[in-house]
Amino acid sequence: MLSPPANWLPQAPLEPLHLDWLSNANIDVAILRLDQIDPLISGNKWFKLIEHLKAADLAGAEGIISLGGAHSNHLHALAAAGKRFGFATVGLLRGHAQETPTVNDLQAFGMQLHWLGYGGYRARNEAGFWEQWQARYPELFPVPEGGGGLPGATGCTQLKALACQQLEGLGWSDYDGWWLACGTGTTLAGLVMAEAGEYPVYGALAVPDDHGVAQQVERILEEAGVNAPTYELFDASRGGFAKVDPLLLEFIAQTEQVSGIALEPLYTGKALLALKQQVEAGKFARGTRLIFIHTGGLQGRRGFNLKT
Ligand SMILES: *Cc1c(COP(=O)(O)O)cnc(C)c1O
């Protein structure tokens, strides 16, 4: 079995977020700490894996083979899950062999690594790519890059219940929407599926507009048969994926100092900064209550020099 035992339920605390720019605008934000679901398995990448692991169990597989870069949060969560629940993992990596804190962890978790180079990695979407790997590892189940697609989104529908069961503890009777970082949009699509038109989901795009996130989200929602999806996307990329600027780093450092909450610069830092900009531009009425999802990714932060 690759799926975790039934008694392993990830818990993510939902906490009030107190920041000046929120209280000035009279906006209440609660933060769902997916960075805290487990000491090793962190973030939205766990939720994106759940359905893939179930499918692997159904197929009688003994482990998972997947792809990612040398700082990949997806491979990190997968390798950690493999170690925790005792299944084999193989990672196909972009580029040439290098040592990063992430790669060291993957190896320590027992993931078998293959470096594909850049050209070899680009071939991942070509017909026949998986055949050679399935011939080599017939007992492993392939999971697409990042754990995306409808199975990935389906696992993320659980996030609504995870937050809702903690609302009362916050003294909230209700909320008005979600705010989260988007890369492929899979996690957002899962929330939109869970809401089924009830409350809007606001996505802060960590990648530039031309990456086709809106189309990917539409494709998943269509496949899932969601009728009246309510979501909105905002550009939060600040010039490109993984582009980092002094204002962003200063914002992350200040937020951590004031709230004690650590953010990383690729997704969560950009998402919260984009929320600040929208709040200050008057996007939300006074009294609005939002749930901000901390999608994790802090392990990847070690690859950055965050001194400010
Ligand atoms: C992968 C990732 C995201 C983006 O998730 P998608 O489902 O691809 O939109 C957001 N935040 C963090 C920390 C991530 O690792």
The ligand as a Gaussian input file, in Angstrom:
#p B3LYP/6-31G(d) Opt

LIG

0 1
 C        3.697000      23.934000      -6.326000
 C        3.416000      25.060000      -5.391000
 C        2.365000      25.974000      -5.606000
 C        1.516000      25.931000      -6.857000
 O        0.605000      24.868000      -6.852000
 P       -0.239000      24.558000      -8.169000
 O       -1.173000      23.493000      -7.764000
 O        0.740000      24.095000      -9.218000
 O       -0.895000      25.812000      -8.607000
 C        2.140000      26.963000      -4.675000
 N        2.913000      27.070000      -3.576000
 C        3.927000      26.230000      -3.327000
 C        4.747000      26.436000      -2.113000
 C        4.220000      25.199000      -4.219000
 O        5.246000      24.358000      -3.966000

